[in-house]
Amino acid sequence: FGSSSSAQAAQLVHLKQLTSFLLPAKMDSSIAPTGLKGKLAALEDFISMQNEELAAQRQEIESLRNDKAGIEDHYQGQLQELKKTMVGDVQRMQDEVKRHFAQQKAENGRLQQQITTLKGEKTSLQQQILGLQRRIQEIEEQVGAD
């Protein structure tokens, strides 16, 4: 994780505090600790503050990790739900296509049967026409002969 600007600002404040504790103060001597024991106590306070800041940062990291895991779980659940919905939709469409295909195949068979029947009827009619034409010709020949 990268440091945020507020974390950097806090570190800068802590660094200034440490510097003011350890180096001789040019300011009012009542503010800066005097003597080795005072500087040591100030350093311990500074370390304690740093440890508290570190613990807070660790808690923040853990919180962000938990948030990330929650978000991932949420989106994983949505993805699974979407997959399930899409699989159902695709299955339904495939079934519908199969049903339409079967209907079309049955219709094609029915039409083919009608075509075959009509071809047979056409052939029969053509034979009847030829027979009638011969009969007409015969009748005309008989009438012409009389």
DSSP file (Angstrom, degrees, kcal/mol; ACC not computed):
  #  RESIDUE AA STRUCTURE BP1 BP2  ACC     N-H-->O    O-->H-N    N-H-->O    O-->H-N    TCO  KAPPA ALPHA  PHI   PSI    X-CA   Y-CA   Z-CA
    1    1 A F              0   0    0      0, 0.0     2,-0.1     0, 0.0     3,-0.0   0.000 360.0 360.0 360.0 136.5    0.0    0.0    0.0
    2    2 A G        -     0   0    0      1,-0.1     2,-0.3     0, 0.0     0, 0.0  -0.487 360.0-101.1 -80.0 154.2    1.3    3.5   -0.8
    3    3 A S        -     0   0    0     -2,-0.1     2,-0.1     1,-0.1    -1,-0.1  -0.555  35.0-133.5 -75.4 136.8    1.5    6.1    1.8
    4    4 A S     >  -     0   0    0     -2,-0.3     4,-2.2     1,-0.1     5,-0.2  -0.457  22.8-110.1 -83.9 164.6   -1.4    8.6    1.7
    5    5 A S  H  > S+     0   0    0      1,-0.2     4,-2.2     2,-0.2     5,-0.1   0.848 119.6  53.1 -65.2 -33.1   -0.7   12.4    2.0
    6    6 A S  H  > S+     0   0    0      2,-0.2     4,-2.2     1,-0.2    -1,-0.2   0.877 108.8  49.7 -69.5 -35.2   -2.2   12.5    5.5
    7    7 A A  H  > S+     0   0    0      2,-0.2     4,-2.2     1,-0.2    -2,-0.2   0.889 111.1  49.7 -67.9 -38.3    0.1    9.6    6.6
    8    8 A Q  H  X S+     0   0    0     -4,-2.2     4,-2.2     2,-0.2    -2,-0.2   0.900 110.2  50.2 -66.4 -39.4    3.0   11.5    5.2
    9    9 A A  H  X S+     0   0    0     -4,-2.2     4,-2.1     2,-0.2    -2,-0.2   0.907 110.4  50.1 -64.3 -40.8    2.0   14.7    7.0
   10   10 A A  H  X S+     0   0    0     -4,-2.2     4,-2.3     1,-0.2    -2,-0.2   0.894 110.1  50.4 -64.6 -39.1    1.6   12.7   10.3
   11   11 A Q  H  X S+     0   0    0     -4,-2.2     4,-2.5     1,-0.2    -1,-0.2   0.887 108.5  52.4 -65.4 -38.0    5.1   11.2    9.8
   12   12 A L  H  X S+     0   0    0     -4,-2.2     4,-2.3     2,-0.2    -2,-0.2   0.904 109.3  49.2 -64.1 -41.2    6.5   14.7    9.2
   13   13 A V  H  X S+     0   0    0     -4,-2.1     4,-2.3     2,-0.2    -2,-0.2   0.924 112.1  48.8 -62.9 -44.3    5.0   16.0   12.4
   14   14 A H  H  X S+     0   0    0     -4,-2.3     4,-2.6     1,-0.2    -2,-0.2   0.889 110.3  51.2 -63.5 -39.1    6.4   13.0   14.3
   15   15 A L  H  X S+     0   0    0     -4,-2.5     4,-2.6     2,-0.2    -1,-0.2   0.909 110.0  49.0 -65.2 -41.7    9.8   13.6   12.8
   16   16 A K  H  X S+     0   0    0     -4,-2.3     4,-2.5     2,-0.2    -1,-0.2   0.899 111.3  50.7 -63.7 -39.3    9.7   17.2   13.8
   17   17 A Q  H  X S+     0   0    0     -4,-2.3     4,-1.8     2,-0.2    -2,-0.2   0.933 111.3  47.5 -63.5 -45.1    8.7   16.1   17.3
   18   18 A L  H  X S+     0   0    0     -4,-2.6     4,-2.5     1,-0.2     5,-0.3   0.918 112.3  49.7 -61.7 -43.8   11.6   13.6   17.5
   19   19 A T  H  X S+     0   0    0     -4,-2.6     4,-2.6     1,-0.2    -1,-0.2   0.913 110.5  49.5 -62.4 -42.4   14.1   16.2   16.3
   20   20 A S  H  < S+     0   0    0     -4,-2.5    -1,-0.2     1,-0.2    -2,-0.2   0.821 112.9  48.4 -69.0 -28.1   12.9   18.8   18.8
   21   21 A F  H  < S+     0   0    0     -4,-1.8    -2,-0.2    -5,-0.2    -1,-0.2   0.896 119.3  36.0 -74.5 -41.2   13.2   16.2   21.6
   22   22 A L  H  < S+     0   0    0     -4,-2.5    -2,-0.2    -5,-0.2    -3,-0.2   0.825 108.4  65.2 -87.8 -32.6   16.7   15.0   20.7
   23   23 A L  S  < S-     0   0    0     -4,-2.6     2,-0.1    -5,-0.3     0, 0.0  -0.606  98.5 -91.7 -91.5 152.0   18.4   18.2   19.5
   24   24 A P        -     0   0    0      0, 0.0     2,-0.3     0, 0.0    -1,-0.1  -0.404  48.2-120.3 -60.6 132.6   19.1   21.1   21.8
   25   25 A A        -     0   0    0      8,-0.2    -5,-0.0     1,-0.1     4,-0.0  -0.554  19.8-164.5 -79.8 137.1   16.1   23.5   21.5
   26   26 A K  S    S+     0   0    0     -2,-0.3    -1,-0.1     2,-0.1     3,-0.1   0.555  75.3  71.5 -90.4 -11.9   16.7   27.0   20.3
   27   27 A M  S    S-     0   0    0      1,-0.2     2,-0.1     2,-0.0    -2,-0.0   0.065 109.4 -34.3 -86.2-159.3   13.3   27.9   21.7
   28   28 A D    >>  -     0   0    0      1,-0.2     3,-1.3     2,-0.1     4,-1.0  -0.390  53.6-139.2 -60.6 130.0   12.2   28.3   25.2
   29   29 A S  T 34 S+     0   0    0      1,-0.3    -1,-0.2     2,-0.2    -4,-0.1   0.645  97.3  68.8 -71.6 -14.3   14.0   25.8   27.4
   30   30 A S  T 34 S+     0   0    0      1,-0.2    -1,-0.3     3,-0.1     4,-0.1   0.728  99.6  50.3 -76.3 -19.7   10.8   25.0   29.3
   31   31 A I  T <4 S+     0   0    0     -3,-1.3    -2,-0.2     2,-0.1    -1,-0.2   0.920 102.6  63.6 -82.0 -47.2    9.3   23.3   26.2
   32   32 A A  S  < S-     0   0    0     -4,-1.0   -11,-0.1     1,-0.1     2,-0.1  -0.539  93.7-108.5 -81.4 142.5   12.2   21.0   25.3
   33   33 A P        -     0   0    0      0, 0.0     2,-0.4     0, 0.0    -8,-0.2  -0.398  32.1-145.0 -68.9 146.3   13.2   18.3   27.7
   34   34 A T     >  +     0   0    0     -2,-0.1     4,-0.7    -4,-0.1     3,-0.1  -0.878  54.8  17.1-112.8 145.8   16.4   18.8   29.5
   35   35 A G  H  > S-     0   0    0     -2,-0.4     4,-2.2     3,-0.2     5,-0.2   0.074  93.0 -75.6  82.6 165.2   18.9   16.1   30.5
   36   36 A L  H  > S+     0   0    0      1,-0.2     4,-2.6     2,-0.2     5,-0.2   0.884 128.4  52.6 -66.6 -40.5   19.3   12.6   29.3
   37   37 A K  H  > S+     0   0    0      2,-0.2     4,-2.5     1,-0.2    -1,-0.2   0.905 110.6  48.0 -64.3 -41.1   16.3   11.3   31.3
   38   38 A G  H  X S+     0   0    0     -4,-0.7     4,-2.4     2,-0.2    -1,-0.2   0.918 113.8  46.2 -65.0 -44.2   14.0   13.9   29.8
   39   39 A K  H  X S+     0   0    0     -4,-2.2     4,-2.5     2,-0.2    -2,-0.2   0.884 112.6  51.1 -66.4 -36.9   15.2   13.2   26.3
   40   40 A L  H  X S+     0   0    0     -4,-2.6     4,-2.4     2,-0.2    -2,-0.2   0.915 110.9  47.9 -65.5 -42.5   14.9    9.5   26.9
   41   41 A A  H  X S+     0   0    0     -4,-2.5     4,-2.4     2,-0.2    -2,-0.2   0.902 112.3  49.7 -63.2 -41.6   11.3    9.9   28.2
   42   42 A A  H  X S+     0   0    0     -4,-2.4     4,-2.5     2,-0.2    -2,-0.2   0.907 110.5  50.0 -64.2 -40.9   10.5   12.0   25.2
   43   43 A L  H  X S+     0   0    0     -4,-2.5     4,-2.7     2,-0.2    -2,-0.2   0.901 109.9  50.6 -64.0 -41.1   11.9    9.4   22.9
   44   44 A E  H  X S+     0   0    0     -4,-2.4     4,-2.5     2,-0.2    -2,-0.2   0.905 110.7  49.5 -63.2 -40.6    9.9    6.7   24.6
   45   45 A D  H  X S+     0   0    0     -4,-2.4     4,-2.6     2,-0.2    -2,-0.2   0.919 111.2  49.4 -61.7 -43.1    6.7    8.8   24.2
   46   46 A F  H  X S+     0   0    0     -4,-2.5     4,-2.4     2,-0.2    -2,-0.2   0.920 111.5  48.1 -62.7 -44.1    7.6    9.3   20.5
   47   47 A I  H  X S+     0   0    0     -4,-2.7     4,-2.6     2,-0.2    -1,-0.2   0.894 110.8  52.2 -63.4 -40.0    8.1    5.6   20.0
   48   48 A S  H  X S+     0   0    0     -4,-2.5     4,-2.4     2,-0.2    -2,-0.2   0.917 109.9  48.1 -62.1 -43.6    4.8    4.9   21.8
   49   49 A M  H  X S+     0   0    0     -4,-2.6     4,-2.6     2,-0.2    -2,-0.2   0.902 111.6  50.5 -63.4 -40.2    3.0    7.3   19.5
   50   50 A Q  H  X S+     0   0    0     -4,-2.4     4,-2.7     2,-0.2    -2,-0.2   0.905 109.9  50.0 -64.3 -40.4    4.7    5.7   16.5
   51   51 A N  H  X S+     0   0    0     -4,-2.6     4,-2.6     2,-0.2    -2,-0.2   0.897 111.2  49.0 -64.3 -39.7    3.6    2.2   17.7
   52   52 A E  H  X S+     0   0    0     -4,-2.4     4,-2.5     2,-0.2    -2,-0.2   0.921 112.2  48.3 -63.8 -43.2    0.1    3.5   18.1
   53   53 A E  H  X S+     0   0    0     -4,-2.6     4,-2.5     2,-0.2    -2,-0.2   0.904 111.7  50.1 -62.7 -41.4    0.1    5.0   14.6
   54   54 A L  H  X S+     0   0    0     -4,-2.7     4,-2.5     2,-0.2    -2,-0.2   0.908 110.4  49.6 -63.0 -43.2    1.5    1.7   13.2
   55   55 A A  H  X S+     0   0    0     -4,-2.6     4,-2.4     2,-0.2    -2,-0.2   0.908 111.3  49.3 -63.1 -40.9   -1.2   -0.2   15.0
   56   56 A A  H  X S+     0   0    0     -4,-2.5     4,-2.3     2,-0.2    -2,-0.2   0.910 111.4  49.2 -64.0 -41.5   -3.9    2.2   13.6
   57   57 A Q  H  X S+     0   0    0     -4,-2.5     4,-2.5     2,-0.2    -2,-0.2   0.895 110.4  50.7 -65.1 -39.1   -2.3    1.7   10.1
   58   58 A R  H  X S+     0   0    0     -4,-2.5     4,-2.6     2,-0.2    -2,-0.2   0.903 110.1  49.8 -64.6 -40.5   -2.4   -2.0   10.5
   59   59 A Q  H  X S+     0   0    0     -4,-2.4     4,-2.7     2,-0.2    -2,-0.2   0.910 110.4  50.6 -62.7 -41.2   -6.0   -1.9   11.5
   60   60 A E  H  X S+     0   0    0     -4,-2.3     4,-2.6     2,-0.2    -2,-0.2   0.911 110.7  49.0 -62.5 -42.8   -6.8    0.2    8.5
   61   61 A I  H  X S+     0   0    0     -4,-2.5     4,-2.5     2,-0.2    -2,-0.2   0.927 112.1  48.2 -62.5 -45.1   -5.0   -2.3    6.2
   62   62 A E  H  X S+     0   0    0     -4,-2.6     4,-2.5     2,-0.2    -2,-0.2   0.903 111.4  50.6 -62.5 -41.2   -6.9   -5.1    7.7
   63   63 A S  H  X S+     0   0    0     -4,-2.7     4,-2.6     2,-0.2    -2,-0.2   0.916 111.0  48.3 -62.6 -43.2  -10.2   -3.2    7.3
   64   64 A L  H  X S+     0   0    0     -4,-2.6     4,-2.7     2,-0.2    -2,-0.2   0.888 110.7  51.2 -65.1 -38.5   -9.4   -2.5    3.7
   65   65 A R  H  X S+     0   0    0     -4,-2.5     4,-2.6     2,-0.2    -2,-0.2   0.922 111.1  47.9 -63.7 -42.7   -8.5   -6.2    3.1
   66   66 A N  H  X S+     0   0    0     -4,-2.5     4,-2.6     2,-0.2    -2,-0.2   0.910 111.9  49.8 -64.0 -41.6  -11.8   -7.2    4.7
   67   67 A D  H  X S+     0   0    0     -4,-2.6     4,-2.7     2,-0.2    -2,-0.2   0.928 111.1  49.8 -60.1 -44.7  -13.7   -4.7    2.5
   68   68 A K  H  X S+     0   0    0     -4,-2.7     4,-2.7     1,-0.2    -2,-0.2   0.918 111.2  48.5 -60.8 -44.6  -11.9   -6.0   -0.6
   69   69 A A  H  X S+     0   0    0     -4,-2.6     4,-2.5     2,-0.2    -1,-0.2   0.901 112.0  49.6 -63.8 -40.6  -12.8   -9.6    0.4
   70   70 A G  H  X S+     0   0    0     -4,-2.6     4,-2.5     2,-0.2    -2,-0.2   0.913 112.1  47.2 -63.7 -42.8  -16.4   -8.6    0.9
   71   71 A I  H  X S+     0   0    0     -4,-2.7     4,-2.8     2,-0.2     5,-0.2   0.917 112.0  50.3 -64.9 -43.1  -16.5   -6.8   -2.4
   72   72 A E  H  X S+     0   0    0     -4,-2.7     4,-2.4     1,-0.2    -2,-0.2   0.913 111.7  48.3 -61.7 -42.4  -14.9   -9.7   -4.2
   73   73 A D  H  X S+     0   0    0     -4,-2.5     4,-2.5     2,-0.2    -2,-0.2   0.915 111.4  51.0 -62.9 -42.7  -17.5  -12.1   -2.6
   74   74 A H  H  X S+     0   0    0     -4,-2.5     4,-2.2     1,-0.2    -2,-0.2   0.948 114.5  41.7 -59.1 -50.7  -20.3   -9.8   -3.6
   75   75 A Y  H  X S+     0   0    0     -4,-2.8     4,-2.5     1,-0.2    -1,-0.2   0.826 112.0  55.3 -71.0 -30.4  -19.2   -9.6   -7.2
   76   76 A Q  H  X S+     0   0    0     -4,-2.4     4,-2.5    -5,-0.2    -1,-0.2   0.909 109.0  48.6 -65.2 -41.2  -18.4  -13.3   -7.3
   77   77 A G  H  X S+     0   0    0     -4,-2.5     4,-2.4     2,-0.2    -2,-0.2   0.917 111.8  48.5 -63.3 -43.4  -22.0  -14.0   -6.2
   78   78 A Q  H  X S+     0   0    0     -4,-2.2     4,-2.7     1,-0.2    -2,-0.2   0.903 111.1  51.3 -62.9 -40.0  -23.4  -11.6   -8.9
   79   79 A L  H  X S+     0   0    0     -4,-2.5     4,-2.8     2,-0.2    -2,-0.2   0.921 110.6  47.8 -63.1 -44.3  -21.2  -13.3  -11.5
   80   80 A Q  H  X S+     0   0    0     -4,-2.5     4,-2.6     2,-0.2    -1,-0.2   0.906 112.7  49.0 -63.5 -40.9  -22.4  -16.8  -10.5
   81   81 A E  H  X S+     0   0    0     -4,-2.4     4,-2.5     2,-0.2    -2,-0.2   0.915 112.1  48.7 -64.0 -42.5  -26.0  -15.6  -10.5
   82   82 A L  H  X S+     0   0    0     -4,-2.7     4,-2.9     2,-0.2    -2,-0.2   0.909 111.3  49.8 -63.7 -42.6  -25.5  -14.0  -14.0
   83   83 A K  H  X S+     0   0    0     -4,-2.8     4,-3.0     2,-0.2     5,-0.2   0.934 111.3  49.0 -60.3 -45.9  -23.9  -17.2  -15.3
   84   84 A K  H  X S+     0   0    0     -4,-2.6     4,-2.2     1,-0.2    -2,-0.2   0.915 113.2  47.0 -61.2 -43.9  -26.8  -19.3  -13.9
   85   85 A T  H  X S+     0   0    0     -4,-2.5     4,-2.6     2,-0.2    -1,-0.2   0.923 114.0  47.4 -62.9 -45.0  -29.3  -16.9  -15.6
   86   86 A M  H  X S+     0   0    0     -4,-2.9     4,-3.0     2,-0.2     5,-0.2   0.900 110.1  51.9 -66.6 -40.0  -27.4  -16.9  -18.9
   87   87 A V  H  X S+     0   0    0     -4,-3.0     4,-2.6     2,-0.2    -1,-0.2   0.922 111.7  48.0 -61.7 -42.6  -27.1  -20.7  -18.9
   88   88 A G  H  X S+     0   0    0     -4,-2.2     4,-2.5    -5,-0.2    -2,-0.2   0.917 112.6  48.4 -62.5 -43.7  -30.9  -21.0  -18.3
   89   89 A D  H  X S+     0   0    0     -4,-2.6     4,-2.6     2,-0.2    -2,-0.2   0.926 112.7  47.6 -62.3 -45.0  -31.5  -18.4  -21.1
   90   90 A V  H  X S+     0   0    0     -4,-3.0     4,-2.7     2,-0.2    -2,-0.2   0.914 112.4  49.4 -64.1 -42.6  -29.2  -20.2  -23.5
   91   91 A Q  H  X S+     0   0    0     -4,-2.6     4,-2.5    -5,-0.2    -1,-0.2   0.917 111.3  49.5 -61.8 -43.3  -30.8  -23.6  -22.7
   92   92 A R  H  X S+     0   0    0     -4,-2.5     4,-2.3     1,-0.2    -2,-0.2   0.917 112.0  48.1 -62.4 -43.3  -34.3  -22.2  -23.2
   93   93 A M  H  X S+     0   0    0     -4,-2.6     4,-2.6     2,-0.2    -2,-0.2   0.904 110.8  51.0 -64.9 -40.8  -33.3  -20.7  -26.5
   94   94 A Q  H  X S+     0   0    0     -4,-2.7     4,-2.6     2,-0.2    -2,-0.2   0.918 110.9  48.6 -62.4 -42.4  -31.7  -24.0  -27.6
   95   95 A D  H  X S+     0   0    0     -4,-2.5     4,-2.5     1,-0.2    -1,-0.2   0.908 111.5  49.9 -62.6 -41.4  -34.9  -25.8  -26.7
   96   96 A E  H  X S+     0   0    0     -4,-2.3     4,-2.6     2,-0.2    -2,-0.2   0.905 110.7  49.1 -65.0 -41.5  -36.9  -23.3  -28.6
   97   97 A V  H  X S+     0   0    0     -4,-2.6     4,-2.7     2,-0.2    -2,-0.2   0.918 111.5  49.7 -63.5 -43.7  -34.7  -23.6  -31.7
   98   98 A K  H  X S+     0   0    0     -4,-2.6     4,-2.6     2,-0.2    -2,-0.2   0.917 111.6  48.9 -61.1 -42.6  -35.0  -27.4  -31.5
   99   99 A R  H  X S+     0   0    0     -4,-2.5     4,-2.5     2,-0.2    -2,-0.2   0.931 113.1  46.3 -63.4 -45.5  -38.8  -27.2  -31.3
  100  100 A H  H  X S+     0   0    0     -4,-2.6     4,-2.7     2,-0.2    -1,-0.2   0.889 111.8  52.3 -63.7 -38.2  -39.0  -24.8  -34.2
  101  101 A F  H  X S+     0   0    0     -4,-2.7     4,-2.5     2,-0.2    -2,-0.2   0.922 110.1  47.7 -63.1 -44.2  -36.6  -27.1  -36.2
  102  102 A A  H  X S+     0   0    0     -4,-2.6     4,-2.3     2,-0.2    -2,-0.2   0.908 112.8  49.2 -64.1 -41.2  -38.8  -30.1  -35.5
  103  103 A Q  H  X S+     0   0    0     -4,-2.5     4,-2.5     1,-0.2    -2,-0.2   0.915 112.2  48.1 -63.1 -42.3  -41.9  -28.1  -36.5
  104  104 A Q  H  X S+     0   0    0     -4,-2.7     4,-2.9     2,-0.2    -2,-0.2   0.893 110.3  51.7 -66.0 -39.2  -40.2  -27.0  -39.7
  105  105 A K  H  X S+     0   0    0     -4,-2.5     4,-2.3     2,-0.2    -1,-0.2   0.912 111.0  47.8 -63.3 -42.6  -39.1  -30.5  -40.5
  106  106 A A  H  X S+     0   0    0     -4,-2.3     4,-2.4     2,-0.2    -2,-0.2   0.912 112.8  48.8 -64.0 -42.3  -42.7  -31.8  -40.0
  107  107 A E  H  X S+     0   0    0     -4,-2.5     4,-2.7     2,-0.2    -2,-0.2   0.914 110.1  51.4 -63.7 -42.9  -44.0  -28.9  -42.2
  108  108 A N  H  X S+     0   0    0     -4,-2.9     4,-2.5     2,-0.2    -2,-0.2   0.915 110.8  48.7 -59.8 -43.6  -41.4  -29.7  -44.9
  109  109 A G  H  X S+     0   0    0     -4,-2.3     4,-2.2     2,-0.2    -2,-0.2   0.908 111.6  49.2 -62.5 -43.0  -42.4  -33.4  -44.9
  110  110 A R  H  X S+     0   0    0     -4,-2.4     4,-2.1     2,-0.2    -2,-0.2   0.929 113.0  46.5 -62.5 -46.2  -46.1  -32.5  -45.1
  111  111 A L  H  X S+     0   0    0     -4,-2.7     4,-2.6     1,-0.2    -2,-0.2   0.892 110.6  52.9 -64.2 -39.6  -45.4  -30.1  -48.0
  112  112 A Q  H  X S+     0   0    0     -4,-2.5     4,-2.4     1,-0.2    -1,-0.2   0.895 108.7  50.5 -63.1 -39.2  -43.3  -32.7  -49.8
  113  113 A Q  H  X S+     0   0    0     -4,-2.2     4,-2.4     2,-0.2    -1,-0.2   0.905 110.3  49.5 -64.1 -41.1  -46.1  -35.2  -49.5
  114  114 A Q  H  X S+     0   0    0     -4,-2.1     4,-2.9     2,-0.2    -2,-0.2   0.911 110.0  51.2 -63.7 -41.7  -48.5  -32.7  -51.0
  115  115 A I  H  X S+     0   0    0     -4,-2.6     4,-2.5     2,-0.2    -2,-0.2   0.927 110.6  48.5 -60.5 -45.5  -46.1  -32.1  -53.9
  116  116 A T  H  X S+     0   0    0     -4,-2.4     4,-2.1     2,-0.2    -2,-0.2   0.918 113.0  48.1 -60.8 -44.2  -45.8  -35.8  -54.5
  117  117 A T  H  X S+     0   0    0     -4,-2.4     4,-2.5     1,-0.2    -2,-0.2   0.929 112.2  48.8 -62.3 -45.8  -49.6  -36.2  -54.5
  118  118 A L  H  X S+     0   0    0     -4,-2.9     4,-2.6     1,-0.2    -2,-0.2   0.877 108.7  53.2 -64.4 -37.9  -50.1  -33.2  -56.8
  119  119 A K  H  X S+     0   0    0     -4,-2.5     4,-2.4     2,-0.2    -1,-0.2   0.919 110.1  48.6 -62.3 -42.1  -47.5  -34.5  -59.2
  120  120 A G  H  X S+     0   0    0     -4,-2.1     4,-2.2     1,-0.2    -2,-0.2   0.920 112.2  48.0 -62.3 -43.7  -49.4  -37.8  -59.3
  121  121 A E  H  X S+     0   0    0     -4,-2.5     4,-2.7     2,-0.2    -2,-0.2   0.888 110.4  52.6 -64.4 -38.5  -52.7  -36.0  -59.9
  122  122 A K  H  X S+     0   0    0     -4,-2.6     4,-2.8     2,-0.2    -2,-0.2   0.933 109.4  48.6 -62.0 -46.9  -51.0  -33.9  -62.7
  123  123 A T  H  X S+     0   0    0     -4,-2.4     4,-2.1     1,-0.2    -2,-0.2   0.919 112.2  49.0 -59.7 -44.0  -49.8  -37.0  -64.4
  124  124 A S  H  X S+     0   0    0     -4,-2.2     4,-2.2     2,-0.2    -2,-0.2   0.919 112.2  48.1 -62.1 -44.9  -53.2  -38.6  -64.2
  125  125 A L  H  X S+     0   0    0     -4,-2.7     4,-2.7     1,-0.2    -2,-0.2   0.887 109.6  53.0 -63.9 -39.2  -54.9  -35.4  -65.5
  126  126 A Q  H  X S+     0   0    0     -4,-2.8     4,-2.4     1,-0.2    -1,-0.2   0.905 109.9  48.3 -63.5 -39.8  -52.4  -35.2  -68.4
  127  127 A Q  H  X S+     0   0    0     -4,-2.1     4,-2.4     2,-0.2    -2,-0.2   0.900 111.6  49.7 -66.2 -40.2  -53.2  -38.8  -69.3
  128  128 A Q  H  X S+     0   0    0     -4,-2.2     4,-2.8     2,-0.2    -2,-0.2   0.908 110.3  50.8 -64.2 -41.1  -57.0  -38.1  -69.2
  129  129 A I  H  X S+     0   0    0     -4,-2.7     4,-2.9     2,-0.2    -2,-0.2   0.934 110.3  49.0 -62.1 -45.8  -56.4  -35.0  -71.4
  130  130 A L  H  X S+     0   0    0     -4,-2.4     4,-2.2     1,-0.2    -1,-0.2   0.915 112.2  49.1 -60.0 -42.7  -54.5  -37.1  -73.9
  131  131 A G  H  X S+     0   0    0     -4,-2.4     4,-2.1     1,-0.2    -2,-0.2   0.922 112.7  47.1 -61.7 -44.6  -57.3  -39.7  -73.9
  132  132 A L  H  X S+     0   0    0     -4,-2.8     4,-2.8     1,-0.2    -2,-0.2   0.881 109.8  53.4 -66.3 -37.9  -60.0  -37.0  -74.4
  133  133 A Q  H  X S+     0   0    0     -4,-2.9     4,-2.5     2,-0.2    -1,-0.2   0.908 109.7  48.5 -62.9 -41.2  -58.0  -35.4  -77.2
  134  134 A R  H  X S+     0   0    0     -4,-2.2     4,-2.6     2,-0.2    -2,-0.2   0.909 112.1  48.9 -64.1 -41.0  -57.8  -38.8  -79.0
  135  135 A R  H  X S+     0   0    0     -4,-2.1     4,-2.8     2,-0.2    -2,-0.2   0.915 110.5  50.3 -65.3 -42.0  -61.5  -39.3  -78.5
  136  136 A I  H  X S+     0   0    0     -4,-2.8     4,-3.0     1,-0.2     5,-0.2   0.932 111.4  49.3 -60.3 -44.3  -62.3  -35.8  -79.8
  137  137 A Q  H  X S+     0   0    0     -4,-2.5     4,-2.2     1,-0.2    -2,-0.2   0.909 111.5  48.9 -61.6 -42.0  -60.1  -36.5  -82.8
  138  138 A E  H  X S+     0   0    0     -4,-2.6     4,-2.2     2,-0.2    -1,-0.2   0.917 112.4  48.0 -63.1 -43.0  -61.9  -39.8  -83.4
  139  139 A I  H  X S+     0   0    0     -4,-2.8     4,-2.8     1,-0.2     5,-0.2   0.925 111.1  50.7 -65.1 -43.7  -65.3  -38.1  -83.1
  140  140 A E  H  X S+     0   0    0     -4,-3.0     4,-2.6     1,-0.2    -1,-0.2   0.886 110.2  50.0 -61.0 -38.4  -64.2  -35.4  -85.5
  141  141 A E  H  X S+     0   0    0     -4,-2.2     4,-1.5    -5,-0.2    -1,-0.2   0.886 112.2  48.0 -66.8 -38.4  -63.0  -38.0  -88.0
  142  142 A Q  H  X S+     0   0    0     -4,-2.2     4,-1.4     2,-0.2    -2,-0.2   0.909 113.6  46.3 -68.4 -41.3  -66.4  -39.9  -87.6
  143  143 A V  H  < S+     0   0    0     -4,-2.8     3,-0.2     1,-0.2    -2,-0.2   0.911 113.1  50.1 -67.8 -41.5  -68.4  -36.7  -88.1
  144  144 A G  H  < S+     0   0    0     -4,-2.6    -1,-0.2    -5,-0.2    -2,-0.2   0.811 109.9  51.6 -65.4 -29.8  -66.2  -35.7  -91.1
  145  145 A A  H  <        0   0    0     -4,-1.5    -1,-0.2     1,-0.2    -2,-0.2   0.772 360.0 360.0 -78.6 -27.2  -66.7  -39.1  -92.6
  146  146 A D     <        0   0    0     -4,-1.4    -1,-0.2    -3,-0.2    -2,-0.2   0.477 360.0 360.0 -78.5 360.0  -70.5  -39.0  -92.3
